[in-house]
Amino acid sequence: MTRNPRPLFRVVATAEAVSWLGLLAGMFVKWVLHGSEAGVHVFGPIHGTVFLLYLVGVLVAGRRFAWDARTSLLAVVAAFPPFATLLFERWADHRGLLGVAAGASTRHTA
């Protein structure tokens, strides 16, 4: 596979965090404000789907970038606390675990 999964991983990690936000907002309305359950009914399945997509992204990125078991486990664990996928993505990107940044040159000049 020659295509870089980095941009897709970043999008899915962000979508997972955003879907968490929607689900948390829906739960707040339902349980704290004793309002409509519509937010939970809408964002529950969305979050579940994006959560699974994130896990697939972890598998793809982990294989493509040769993550060790510790890094892969950390990526999976990051899917459980709200917004932790964003933290993991930034941490992994900062350490070069997501490959070369888009637009970065891989050519060496003499």
Contacts in CASP RR format, 6 or more apart in sequence:
PFRMAT RR
TARGET T0000
AUTHOR 0000-0000-0000
METHOD contacts of the structure
MODEL  1
MTRNPRPLFRVVATAEAVSWLGLLAGMFVKWVLHGSEAGVHVFGPIHGTV
FLLYLVGVLVAGRRFAWDARTSLLAVVAAFPPFATLLFERWADHRGLLGV
AAGASTRHTA
1 64 0 8 1.000
4 64 0 8 1.000
4 99 0 8 1.000
4 100 0 8 1.000
4 102 0 8 1.000
5 57 0 8 1.000
5 60 0 8 1.000
5 61 0 8 1.000
5 64 0 8 1.000
6 61 0 8 1.000
6 93 0 8 1.000
6 98 0 8 1.000
6 99 0 8 1.000
6 100 0 8 1.000
6 101 0 8 1.000
6 102 0 8 1.000
7 102 0 8 1.000
8 57 0 8 1.000
8 60 0 8 1.000
9 57 0 8 1.000
9 58 0 8 1.000
9 60 0 8 1.000
9 61 0 8 1.000
9 89 0 8 1.000
9 98 0 8 1.000
10 89 0 8 1.000
10 93 0 8 1.000
10 98 0 8 1.000
12 50 0 8 1.000
12 53 0 8 1.000
12 54 0 8 1.000
12 57 0 8 1.000
13 54 0 8 1.000
13 85 0 8 1.000
13 86 0 8 1.000
13 88 0 8 1.000
13 89 0 8 1.000
14 85 0 8 1.000
14 86 0 8 1.000
14 89 0 8 1.000
15 50 0 8 1.000
15 53 0 8 1.000
15 54 0 8 1.000
16 47 0 8 1.000
16 50 0 8 1.000
16 51 0 8 1.000
16 53 0 8 1.000
16 54 0 8 1.000
16 79 0 8 1.000
16 85 0 8 1.000
17 82 0 8 1.000
17 83 0 8 1.000
17 84 0 8 1.000
17 85 0 8 1.000
17 86 0 8 1.000
19 43 0 8 1.000
19 44 0 8 1.000
19 46 0 8 1.000
19 47 0 8 1.000
19 48 0 8 1.000
19 50 0 8 1.000
19 51 0 8 1.000
20 47 0 8 1.000
20 82 0 8 1.000
20 83 0 8 1.000
21 82 0 8 1.000
21 83 0 8 1.000
22 39 0 8 1.000
22 43 0 8 1.000
22 47 0 8 1.000
23 39 0 8 1.000
23 40 0 8 1.000
23 43 0 8 1.000
23 44 0 8 1.000
23 46 0 8 1.000
23 47 0 8 1.000
24 82 0 8 1.000
25 39 0 8 1.000
25 43 0 8 1.000
26 38 0 8 1.000
26 39 0 8 1.000
26 40 0 8 1.000
26 43 0 8 1.000
27 40 0 8 1.000
29 35 0 8 1.000
29 36 0 8 1.000
29 39 0 8 1.000
30 36 0 8 1.000
30 37 0 8 1.000
30 39 0 8 1.000
30 40 0 8 1.000
51 79 0 8 1.000
54 79 0 8 1.000
54 85 0 8 1.000
55 76 0 8 1.000
55 79 0 8 1.000
58 72 0 8 1.000
58 75 0 8 1.000
58 76 0 8 1.000
58 79 0 8 1.000
61 67 0 8 1.000
61 75 0 8 1.000
61 98 0 8 1.000
62 71 0 8 1.000
62 72 0 8 1.000
62 75 0 8 1.000
65 97 0 8 1.000
65 98 0 8 1.000
65 99 0 8 1.000
67 75 0 8 1.000
67 97 0 8 1.000
71 92 0 8 1.000
71 97 0 8 1.000
74 88 0 8 1.000
75 88 0 8 1.000
75 92 0 8 1.000
77 84 0 8 1.000
78 84 0 8 1.000
78 85 0 8 1.000
78 87 0 8 1.000
78 88 0 8 1.000
79 85 0 8 1.000
89 98 0 8 1.000
92 98 0 8 1.000
93 101 0 8 1.000
100 106 0 8 1.000
END
